[in-house]
Amino acid sequence: MANDPYSVLGVAKTATEKEIRSAYRKLAKTHHPDLNPGDKAAEERFKTISAANELLSDPEKRVRFDRGEIDASGQEVPPRGYYRDHAGAGAGAGARAGRGAGFGGGFGAAGPEDADLGDILEEMFRRRQQSGPRRGADRRYTLAIGLLDAINGTSQTITLPEGGTLEVKIPAGVEDGTVLRLRGKGGAGSEGGPVGDALIELNISPHPYFVREGNDILLELPISVREAVLGAKVTAPTPSGPVALSVPAGAENGRKMRLRGRGMPAGRMAGGGERPAGDLIVTLKLMLGPQDAALADWLRENPGPEFDPRAGLV
């Protein structure tokens, strides 16, 4: 029998949809096959976690599970008394027919068998009411991508816990937590109903030297003392590729330079409205190299008038 989905996700039976989604995301980041290549135990664990999330994320399935109508694997649970009544179907039917054959047959005094029969009839009526085409369940997955892929857009293939793969096209400029909907890639419908959707939640990993701040991208760019004093044309990385950057002579450590349109691309925001293209903001970081030892010797030999860079602060 499948594990209890609440226990699998580590949530209470009163958990909200948001709490269930959060618990699934946390577990998926640890047990996803892409993060544990070759680990069969983690793969099986992820399948169990995904099955529990699929059941509890579907409001109808969750209610039916809580009522005991389906088990943790989504299979129908027979109504009360089903096995007992069917084991002695001939004798029970004869006894019930005998009680109702005469005027004194006891219609007003129902026994336990009559109560179970009522449950069966009620269950049959309920199932008849629920028959007809039903849409398949949506299936939720998480996908980790790099910051550059989030900025520029890309396509990735993910391995599904139930087997198979899914091609995901990631548009340029997506934000962390964005959910992509792939129509018709979810669970199969029943009675000719439509297939559900696949919902892909994106988790953006940090970059070693680019940092996103709103619509802009920040970069610390190391420069040498010579480049800072004399000025130079240096190569600076950007999310769309390297560019030539002119460092002015006498540039100070911490000076900021703005490259227009080199940040997040223009596009449509998740909440609606158009997003303008962002900028790349470069902060110059002065670095001392081995050759600067000669400069230190020269300064010691030529003291000259002292320059106070903190004048006016105290």
C-alpha positions in Angstrom: 0.0 0.0 0.0 1.3 3.5 -0.8 2.6 5.7 1.9 0.3 8.3 3.6 0.8 11.4 1.4 0.7 13.8 4.5 3.5 11.8 6.2 5.5 11.7 3.0 5.5 15.5 2.6 5.7 16.0 6.4 2.6 18.2 6.6 -0.5 18.1 8.8 -3.9 17.1 7.4 -5.0 20.7 7.8 -2.1 22.0 5.7 -3.0 24.7 3.2 -2.2 24.4 -0.6 0.7 26.8 -0.1 2.1 24.7 2.8 1.9 21.6 0.6 3.6 23.3 -2.3 6.3 24.6 -0.1 7.0 21.2 1.5 7.1 19.6 -1.9 9.6 22.1 -3.3 11.9 21.7 -0.3 11.9 17.9 -0.6 12.3 18.0 -4.4 15.4 20.2 -4.1 17.0 17.4 -2.1 15.8 14.2 -3.8 15.4 15.2 -7.5 17.1 12.7 -9.8 19.0 15.5 -11.6 20.6 16.4 -8.3 21.4 12.8 -7.4 22.6 11.1 -10.6 22.8 7.4 -10.3 21.2 7.3 -6.8 18.3 4.8 -7.2 17.1 5.4 -3.6 16.8 9.1 -4.2 14.9 8.5 -7.5 12.4 6.2 -5.8 12.0 8.6 -2.9 11.3 11.4 -5.4 8.7 9.3 -7.1 6.9 8.8 -3.8 7.2 12.5 -3.0 5.8 13.5 -6.4 2.9 11.0 -6.1 2.0 12.4 -2.7 2.1 16.0 -4.0 0.0 15.1 -7.1 -2.7 13.7 -4.8 -2.8 16.5 -2.3 -2.5 19.2 -4.9 -5.7 18.1 -6.6 -8.5 19.4 -4.4 -11.0 16.7 -5.6 -8.5 13.8 -5.0 -7.6 15.2 -1.6 -11.2 15.4 -0.4 -11.8 11.8 -1.7 -8.7 10.6 0.1 -9.7 12.3 3.3 -13.2 10.7 3.1 -11.6 7.3 2.5 -13.0 6.9 -1.0 -9.5 6.4 -2.6 -6.2 5.2 -1.1 -2.8 7.0 -1.2 -2.1 5.6 -4.6 -5.4 7.0 -6.0 -7.1 3.7 -6.3 -10.8 3.3 -5.4 -11.6 1.9 -1.9 -14.6 -0.5 -1.8 -17.5 0.7 0.3 -18.1 -0.7 3.8 -19.4 -4.2 3.9 -18.5 -4.9 0.3 -16.5 -8.0 0.9 -18.8 -9.5 3.4 -21.9 -9.0 1.3 -20.3 -10.4 -1.8 -18.9 -13.4 0.1 -22.4 -14.5 1.1 -24.4 -12.8 -1.7 -26.8 -15.8 -2.2 -27.6 -16.3 1.5 -27.9 -12.6 2.2 -30.1 -11.9 -0.8 -32.4 -14.8 0.2 -32.7 -13.6 3.7 -33.5 -10.1 2.7 -36.1 -11.3 0.2 -37.7 -13.5 2.9 -38.1 -10.6 5.3 -39.9 -8.5 2.7 -42.2 -11.2 1.3 -45.1 -10.9 3.7 -47.0 -8.0 5.3 -45.3 -8.8 8.6 -41.9 -9.1 6.9 -40.3 -6.3 9.1 -39.7 -3.4 6.7 -39.7 -1.1 9.7 -36.9 -3.0 11.6 -33.8 -3.0 9.4 -30.9 -5.2 10.4 -27.2 -4.8 9.8 -27.4 -6.3 6.4 -30.0 -3.7 5.3 -27.7 -0.9 6.5 -24.8 -2.2 4.5 -27.0 -2.5 1.4 -28.0 1.1 1.8 -24.4 2.1 1.9 -23.8 0.1 -1.3 -26.8 1.7 -3.1 -25.7 5.2 -1.9 -22.1 4.6 -3.2 -23.5 3.3 -6.6 -25.7 6.5 -6.9 -22.7 8.7 -6.0 -20.5 7.1 -8.6 -23.3 7.4 -11.2 -23.5 11.1 -10.4 -19.7 11.5 -10.9 -19.6 9.5 -14.2 -18.8 11.2 -17.5 -15.7 12.9 -19.0 -13.2 14.2 -16.4 -10.1 16.3 -17.0 -6.8 14.7 -16.1 -4.9 16.0 -13.1 -2.2 18.7 -13.5 1.3 17.5 -12.6 3.8 19.8 -10.8 7.5 19.7 -11.3 10.5 21.9 -10.3 13.4 22.8 -12.6 16.7 24.5 -11.5 18.2 26.8 -14.1 21.2 29.2 -14.1 20.8 33.0 -14.0 22.1 33.4 -17.5 19.5 30.9 -18.8 16.9 33.0 -16.9 18.1 36.2 -18.6 18.6 34.9 -22.1 16.1 32.1 -22.3 16.8 28.5 -23.2 15.4 25.0 -23.6 15.9 22.1 -21.2 14.9 18.5 -21.0 13.7 17.3 -17.6 13.4 13.6 -16.5 9.9 12.8 -15.1 9.6 10.8 -11.9 7.2 8.4 -13.6 9.5 7.9 -16.5 10.0 9.7 -19.8 11.2 13.2 -20.5 9.7 16.6 -21.1 11.1 19.4 -23.2 10.7 22.8 -21.5 11.2 26.1 -23.4 12.2 28.9 -21.0 11.5 32.4 -22.2 14.0 35.2 -21.7 13.7 37.3 -18.5 11.9 34.8 -16.3 11.9 35.4 -12.5 12.6 33.0 -9.7 9.5 31.0 -8.8 7.9 31.5 -12.3 5.5 28.6 -13.1 5.3 27.6 -16.8 2.2 25.7 -17.9 2.6 23.0 -20.6 -0.8 22.3 -22.0 -1.7 18.6 -22.4 1.4 17.3 -20.6 -0.2 16.2 -17.4 -2.3 13.3 -16.2 -4.6 11.4 -18.6 -8.3 12.2 -18.5 -11.1 9.7 -17.8 -14.2 8.8 -19.8 -12.8 10.7 -22.8 -11.9 13.8 -20.7 -9.0 16.1 -21.7 -5.4 15.6 -20.6 -4.2 17.8 -17.7 -1.3 20.2 -17.8 2.3 20.1 -16.6 3.2 23.0 -14.2 7.0 23.7 -14.2 8.2 25.9 -11.3 11.6 27.5 -12.0 14.3 27.8 -9.3 17.1 30.2 -10.4 20.6 29.3 -9.1 23.0 32.2 -8.2 25.8 33.2 -10.6 29.5 33.4 -9.6 29.8 37.1 -10.5 26.4 38.5 -11.9 23.8 39.5 -9.4 20.2 40.4 -10.3 18.7 43.5 -8.7 15.3 44.2 -10.0 15.6 44.7 -13.7 19.4 45.5 -13.5 22.4 43.1 -13.4 25.3 44.0 -11.1 28.9 43.2 -11.7 32.2 43.9 -9.8 35.0 44.3 -12.3 38.6 44.1 -11.1 41.1 46.6 -12.7 44.8 47.2 -12.1 46.4 50.3 -10.6 47.9 51.2 -14.0 44.4 50.9 -15.7 42.9 53.1 -12.9 45.6 55.8 -13.1 46.2 56.0 -16.8 42.8 54.8 -18.1 42.4 51.8 -20.4 40.0 49.9 -22.6 39.2 46.6 -20.8 37.0 43.6 -21.6 34.0 43.2 -19.4 31.6 40.2 -19.3 27.9 40.8 -19.8 24.9 38.3 -19.8 24.9 38.5 -23.7 28.7 38.2 -24.1 31.9 40.3 -23.5 32.1 44.0 -24.5 34.9 46.6 -24.5 34.6 49.0 -21.6 36.5 52.3 -21.4 37.9 53.0 -17.9 38.6 56.7 -17.6 42.0 57.9 -16.3 42.0 58.5 -12.6 39.1 56.1 -12.0 38.5 55.6 -8.3 37.9 52.2 -6.6 34.1 51.6 -6.3 33.2 53.8 -9.3 30.0 52.7 -11.0 29.6 52.6 -14.7 26.2 51.9 -16.4 25.9 49.9 -19.6 22.4 50.6 -21.0 20.3 47.7 -22.1 22.7 45.1 -20.9 20.6 43.8 -18.0 17.3 41.9 -18.0 15.7 41.9 -21.5 12.5 43.8 -22.2 9.3 41.6 -22.0 6.0 41.0 -20.3 6.0 40.8 -16.5 4.3 37.9 -14.7 1.8 40.3 -13.0 1.0 42.0 -16.3 2.4 45.1 -18.0 5.6 45.6 -20.1 9.0 45.3 -18.6 11.7 47.7 -20.0 15.2 46.4 -20.7 17.5 46.7 -17.6 21.1 47.9 -17.4 24.4 46.3 -16.4 25.9 48.3 -13.5 29.6 47.8 -13.3 31.5 48.6 -10.1 35.2 49.0 -10.5 37.3 47.2 -8.0 41.0 48.2 -7.8 43.4 45.2 -7.4 47.1 45.3 -6.5 49.3 43.1 -8.6 52.9 41.9 -8.1 54.2 44.6 -10.4 52.8 47.3 -8.0 55.6 46.6 -5.5 57.8 48.9 -7.6 55.2 51.6 -7.1 55.4 51.1 -3.4 59.2 51.5 -3.5 58.9 54.7 -5.5 56.4 56.2 -3.1 58.7 55.5 -0.2 61.6 57.2 -2.0 59.5 60.2 -3.1 57.4 61.2 -0.1 56.3 64.6 -1.6 53.3 66.5 -0.1 50.8 64.2 1.5 47.3 63.9 -0.1 44.5 63.5 2.5 41.6 61.5 0.8 39.5 61.9 4.0 39.7 65.7 4.2 36.3 67.1 5.3 35.1 63.9 6.8 36.4 64.6 10.4 
